[in-house]
Structure formats: C-alpha cells, structure tokens
Amino acid sequence: MGHTESVSWEIVLALALTALAVVLIVLTRIRMTRTGQDAAGRLSIPTSTLVNTHTVVGTIAVVVWCVYLVAALAWPVGFAGLVLWWVTAGAGLLILARWLPARGRHASDAAGDSWGQGPGLSVLGHVGLVAGCVVWTVLFVLGRL
C-alpha cells in the first residue's frame, strides 16, 4: 500500500488562478497585436512597450510562480514570482486605459473589435488578475503556499 500525499486546497487554488492568468496573458497579446486592425478602445496603446511588458513579464511570472508552487522552493522564488505578477497586473491595468474617454474636439470614437462590445472582457480579466494577485499574496504571507 503506497503513501498518498494530498495536495492542499491553497496550491490547487493558486494553480487554477495561474492557469486563468496564462489565458489572460495570451489573449491580451492576441487582442492587442492583431495586424491590419486598430485595437479596441478609445486611445492608442503602444504595443512595443506596454503590451510587450505585459507579455514578457507575465511569461516569466508564470514560469517562476509555477516552479515555486510545484517544486516547493524557498520563499525568495515565491516572492520574485509575486513581484512579477504584480508588474504584469499593473501593465494590464494600464492597457485598460485605452478605454478611458477621449477628450477634445478631435477625439475619435471608440474602435470596436469582434471580442465583444466595450471593455467588459478586458476589465473582467485584468481586475480578475489583480484579485488573483491579492489571493496569492495573502496565501504567501500567511505561509500557506
């Protein structure tokens, strides 16, 4: 009879939130870098800086965070992963700025796309990522991860 080690609900929750964050990083990249069309929103967001930061830092966050969770490494690795997640979430919130109302008489109307009407999907995803960062941080500080 083998010894079965159970996985804590905290680790399962952290990994589930991580999987959702991976989807968000990929979909944001696809949505913001489509060729031949303007990205949805009212303001133009430079893909060469903010979206690349979101993608690159987010990808590194996924790797560092998953290694920390799965391999149960020391807290500095987890802390580094959290910092990377918070930077990714911040970049995501700045990407949402493209939906802020444009002011002035020469302001253009909001550009749409086939991802839905308005910023709902992006708001849900990026506010969800911030919520995930809060959950990860609380569990990390309490020593549950």
N, C-alpha and C positions, 0 to 999 in steps of 0.2 A: 504494500500500500504506500503510495507516494505522498509526500507532504505538499499540499497545495497552499500557496501563498496568495492571499486575496489582495486585490488592488483597492486602495482607498477611494472613496467617492470623490475626494478632492482631486486626485490625479485624473480620474475619469472626466470630471467636470473641466479641469484645466486642458486636457487633450481635446475635448469636444469644442471648447471655445477656440482652441488653437486651429482646429480644422475649419471652423467658420471664418477665422481671421485669414487663413490661407485663401479661401474662396474670395473674400473681400479684396485682398491684395491683387489677385489675378484679374478679377472683374473690373476693378478700378483701372488697372493698366490697360485692359482691352478697351474700356469705355473712353478713356481719355486719349488714347493714341491711335484711334481709327484714322486711316488715311482717307483723304478726299472729302471729309465732312468736318464741320466745326463740332467741338464737344458741346454737350448740352450745357445750358446755363446762360447767364447774362454777361458774365465777364470772361475774358480770355485768361486761361491759366497756362503759364509756360511749362510745357511738358518736359523740357530739357532740364528743369531744376526740381520743381516740387513733385511731379509725378515720378521722376527717376528716384528722388529721395524716398518717396513712399514705397516704391518697388524694391529698391536695393536694401534699404534698412529693414523693410518688412521681411524680405527673404532671409537676411542674416538673423533677424529676430526669430523666425521660425526654426532655423537650424539650431541656434544657441538654446532656445527655450525647449525644443524637443529633446536635445541631448541632455539638458538639465533634468527634465522630467523623467525620461526613460532610463538614463544611466545613474540617476540619483547622485549627481556630482555636488561638490561643495557650493556653499551659498554665493560665493563671488560669481560663479557662472550664472546662477539664477538671477542675481542682481543685475548682471550685464544684460541678460535676456529681457528683464523688465524695463530697463532703461531704453533698450532698442524698441520694445513695444510702445512705450510712451512717445518716443520720437515718431514712430510710424503713425500712431493715433493723432498726434499733433499735425503731422503733414496731411493726414486725411481730413481733419477739420479745416485746415487751410484750403484744401481742394474744394470743400463745400462753399468757400467764399465766392465761387463762381456764380452762385445763385443769389447773392446779395443784390438788392435792387440797384440798377444803374441810374445814376443821377445825371442831370444835364439835358440840354435840349437836343444834343446829338447822340444821346444814348440809344442803343439799338434794342429791339425786342429780344426776349429770351429765345435762344436756339433750342430746339427740341431734338429728341432722338427717339429711336424705337425701344428704348429701355423703360418706357413709362412716361406718364405726364408729370413733369416737375421733378423736384429733387427728392421725392419720397424714398426711393430705393437707396440713394447715397446717404441720406440722413439716417435711415434705419441702420445701414451697415456701419457707418462711422461712429454714430452715437453708441451702437452696439459694441464696437471695438473699444471705445472708452470705458463702457461698462465692464467689458471683459478685462481690461487693464486694472480696473478697480478691484474686481474679484481676485485676479491673480495677485495683486499687491497685498490685499488683505490676507489671503491664504499664505502668502510668502512670509509676511511679517509675523503672522501667528505660528509660523513653523509647521504648517500643515502640508507644505509641498516639499 
